[in-house]
């Protein structure tokens, strides 16, 4: 571990290490905090299940549409400056939805904040390849681990801090603007040091070029499938458990378990992928854990809830696996950025149907059983595409062909 840290410092510098850590830690609290306060928010605003589903689908929609444009912006002004703009949007959006009353501010502020996250999602894998070419695996593990820690803190501490401050749901989703503001500091310094666009030293690969690659589409569908599962759980698990009889705090705590389990998984998955010959076995394991967790939510939602959350959290290991594979299935920074932008944009667009559809099915049936059965059936897509993306290939070869 010490040798890994020394390699990272030499290749990227302490400033970039700190910048990556703080950015990754801020890419999920704004999302998971919203799920934690959703029961309180719905009671205060009167949002229907479908409207709440639209709000919960905004992360995936913004990640898809805004993330698609991130490489083009970065090629013009530089990746480091683009990240600065992203963090400004993340901070400002959270302030807007916290301080301004009205449903419009909630939605507009969410779009602004989530747009900033979308840009960070897409650019971070390429920045890691650029600055840490000799330590891609370890730094990917650091990045995914910090991202998961940020999500865990957002899910688990939002309500306790909100209640401790005597605030409302607006306090809960707005307080994370402070941490986003802190992350701005090292990125402002990094932008001053690295003013030249990445595209000026590296051949840019257009995202649209990947439209003709079946394996790029497999990556997008795999990423979308695991994102759909994750965002349905982040957004709706508190409501499922609250309707089953758990308190709001206990329901939100279960989401914290789901996200928190991902911390050690995110730390070890990149190394496992590098060491395993049959990487598809990980896909099977993650899907199996999801299935067991969902069956438990259908049959015994209030019995051993912590175990169900644990199983669902292990299933979420498909996420760091997807991020790692995007770096492993390319051999240049340009290829990594292109595959990341295409896979995440198309994948999140697919995933955006999840929270809305789940909420619609709940409104239609008046319960959670049918939505959970449909969610379980969709795991077959994750399994099939997982076997494709775990084979050895590099996106540059598809583009040459």
URGIRA-V945810 format. One record per helix or strand. SS is the DSSP state (~ for helix, > for strand). FROM is the first residue (numbers start at 1). TO is the last residue. If there is no record, write none. Layout:
BEGIN
ss | from | to
SS | FROM | TO
SS | FROM | TO
END
This chain:
BEGIN
ss | from | to
~ | 2 | 25
~ | 29 | 45
~ | 49 | 77
~ | 79 | 99
~ | 103 | 131
~ | 136 | 164
~ | 169 | 174
~ | 177 | 193
~ | 198 | 200
~ | 207 | 212
~ | 214 | 244
~ | 248 | 275
~ | 280 | 299
~ | 305 | 315
~ | 318 | 328
~ | 333 | 365
~ | 369 | 377
~ | 379 | 389
~ | 395 | 400
END
